[in-house]
Each structure stands twice: as structure tokens, then as C-alpha cells.
Amino acid sequence: MSFYQQYGIVAIVAVFGALLYAVIMLVNRIMRPTIPSPLKLSVYECGVESEGVGWSQMNIRYYVFAFLFVIFDVEAVFIFPWAVIVGDLDATTRISPVFALVAMFLFIGTLLEGLAYAWKKGVLTWE
């Protein structure tokens, strides 16, 4: 099977998936009951009637804290494949184990530098 035939199969599966999705959504629209009422159109929040407007101002610190969590969480995921591969490195492999170890220490050092910067700026204090 050639390179382009493989992509042709992927394209056929993608088109079939898109058509199947469109048919399912169309059947759903046709078969669903449509009886709008003011009660159905009201906002439901855990059984309590909502009061006031839906807009409220949030402290930017919450977003920065969440952003830092996502950054360090995603970066920690990169350490796991490295830990699996570094055990198989020896003198016969193309990449030396010392190079892999130094690269990971630089990576972790960069993460710690970012964490120290955020700590120094007071981003991690929760008030």
C-alpha cells in the first residue's frame, strides 16, 4: 500500500465520520419533542433561583494560579517518557546517558526557576 493510499483511507474514514455525525444530528433534530415554556427557558443552578446578573469580576490571581498549575502539570508529563527511555541508554546508543541526564537537569532547572520567579512575585500566596 502506497503512502497516498494510506491517506486516502484516512480521508474516507474522516468523511464517513462527518456524514454519520450529520445524519445523527439531523435525526435528533427531527425526533426530539419541541415544547418551549418559560420554565424550560429559565436558568437552573442547583435548584436555587438565580439572583442578579451573571457577570462578576474575578481576581486575576485565580487565573494565574490555574495557568501555573497547567504549565507545571503538562511539563511534568514530559518527565515520564524521559524516565522510561533513560534506562535503556548506554554507550552503544546514539544519545549518551550523560547528555540525557544533563538535558533533564536543565529542563527541571528551568521549571524551578519559573516556580521561584512566581513565588518571588507573590503569585502563589492565597488570600
C-alpha positions in Angstrom: 0.0 0.0 0.0 1.5 3.3 -1.0 1.8 6.5 1.0 -1.1 8.3 -0.7 -3.4 5.3 -0.5 -3.0 5.3 3.3 -4.0 9.0 3.4 -6.9 8.2 1.1 -8.2 5.6 3.6 -7.9 8.2 6.4 -9.8 10.7 4.3 -12.6 8.2 3.6 -12.9 7.4 7.3 -13.0 11.1 8.1 -15.7 11.9 5.5 -17.7 8.9 6.7 -17.4 10.0 10.3 -18.6 13.6 9.4 -21.5 12.2 7.4 -22.5 9.9 10.3 -22.4 12.8 12.7 -24.5 14.9 10.4 -27.1 12.1 10.0 -27.3 11.5 13.8 -27.8 15.3 14.5 -30.4 15.5 11.8 -32.3 12.5 13.2 -32.0 14.0 16.7 -33.5 17.3 15.5 -36.4 15.6 13.7 -37.3 13.2 16.5 -36.9 15.4 19.6 -40.0 17.0 21.2 -40.1 20.7 21.0 -42.4 22.3 23.6 -40.8 25.5 24.8 -42.1 27.0 28.0 -40.9 29.8 30.3 -39.9 27.2 32.9 -37.7 25.3 30.5 -36.0 28.5 29.3 -35.2 29.7 32.9 -31.7 29.3 34.3 -31.3 26.4 36.7 -28.5 26.4 39.2 -28.6 23.5 41.7 -32.2 24.0 42.5 -31.8 27.6 43.6 -33.3 30.5 41.6 -30.5 32.8 40.3 -30.4 36.3 41.5 -28.7 39.3 40.0 -26.6 39.3 36.8 -24.5 36.5 35.6 -21.3 38.7 35.3 -19.0 39.1 38.2 -15.4 40.3 38.4 -12.8 37.7 39.4 -9.4 38.3 40.8 -6.7 37.7 38.1 -4.7 35.7 40.7 -7.0 32.7 40.3 -6.4 32.6 36.6 -2.6 32.9 37.0 -2.6 30.2 39.7 -4.6 27.9 37.4 -2.3 28.7 34.5 0.8 27.9 36.6 -0.8 24.6 37.6 -1.5 23.7 33.9 2.1 24.6 32.9 3.7 22.5 35.6 1.3 19.7 35.1 2.0 19.5 31.4 5.7 19.8 31.9 5.7 17.0 34.5 4.2 14.8 31.8 7.3 15.2 29.7 9.4 13.7 32.5 7.7 10.3 32.4 8.8 9.4 28.8 12.3 10.6 29.6 12.4 8.3 32.7 11.4 5.3 30.6 13.9 6.0 27.8 16.9 7.0 30.0 17.0 3.4 31.5 17.7 2.0 28.0 20.5 4.4 27.2 24.1 3.0 27.2 27.4 3.6 25.4 26.1 1.9 22.2 23.1 4.3 21.7 23.2 7.4 19.6 22.4 9.7 22.6 24.7 9.3 25.6 23.1 8.8 29.1 25.1 11.8 30.4 23.7 14.1 27.7 20.1 12.9 28.6 20.8 13.5 32.3 22.2 17.0 31.7 19.3 17.9 29.4 16.7 16.8 32.1 18.5 18.7 34.8 18.4 21.8 32.6 14.7 21.2 32.0 14.0 20.8 35.7 16.2 23.8 36.5 14.1 25.9 34.1 10.9 24.8 35.8 12.3 25.5 39.2 13.5 29.0 38.0 9.9 29.7 36.8 8.5 28.5 40.1 10.9 30.7 42.1 10.0 33.7 40.0 6.3 33.1 40.6 6.9 32.6 44.3 9.0 35.8 44.5 6.3 37.8 42.7 3.7 36.5 45.3 1.6 34.6 42.8 1.4 31.5 44.9 0.1 33.3 48.0 -3.6 32.6 48.5 -5.6 35.3 50.3 
